[in-house]
Amino acid sequence: MEKANQTSPLVRFILLGLSAHPRLEKTFFVLILLMYLVTLLGNEVLILVTILDSRLHKPMYFFLRNLSFLDICYTTSSVSLVLDGFLAPQETISFSTCAVQMFLSFAMAGTECVLLSMMAFDRYVAICNPLRYPGVMSKAAYVPMAASSWAIGGVASLVHTSLAIQLALCGDNIINHFTCEILAVLKLACADISINVIGMGVTNVIFLGRPSSVHLCLLCLHHCYHPEDPLG
Ligand SMILES: *[C@@H]1O[C@H](CO)[C@@H](O)[C@H](O)[C@H]1NC(C)=O
């Protein structure tokens, strides 16, 4: 009964952020706001240019546009909480806001890793099999590739977020972080979090290692097919 109460949607979290250093908060507010605006501007320009310039209507620029769009979503999903936290004397957020933010950040980060490995594959085919490139990287291939990056990131995040929000919380609900970062929230749990931590570790190794492991595998494959070629 006690546990059920504690994980109810009525629970509120306090985000500590930099509240111990009020003077730093103002400085960081300005710095982060500026960086956010530069991020928005840069990515929006890239999206516009790749749409408007017909010479850039190629798979590589489609992926870059998708990456820019993803970066806008990713930064926006956390920066609003961070900036709000710098302004409020004590940032409190509801359980559901925290859960949504946790889901979005994890999903975007996962998507970014998968999308980067898709981009590595695109460049591999373009460089190592230039004659086959137009056939392999047709629109029927690269649109589902981008879409599946979003799907994989979303599903992985859904699994970890739902595992995390089921945990019973211990009491003071103070998150020592700027956002509802999943590991910072897991630290508040009373229950055993080893399953969550191991699961996160495995997912992170797969996601973070993916772009470079795809790259390595492709180099090995290339070497098998063209052993005389110095590139492999
Ligand atoms: C990114 O890719 C997805 C899936 O292919 C697509 O629906 C979306 O429109 C793309 N976004 C941009 C900005 O190109």
The ligand as an ORCA input file, in Angstrom:
! r2SCAN-3c Opt
* xyz 0 1
  C      13.159     11.895    -40.516
  O      12.863     10.563    -40.870
  C      11.526     10.162    -40.605
  C      11.397      8.707    -40.947
  O      11.878      8.397    -42.215
  C      10.567     11.032    -41.394
  O       9.238     10.673    -41.120
  C      10.805     12.489    -41.034
  O       9.989     13.325    -41.824
  C      12.245     12.871    -41.236
  N      12.449     14.236    -40.771
  C      13.041     15.170    -41.517
  C      13.107     16.529    -40.922
  O      13.512     14.934    -42.597
*
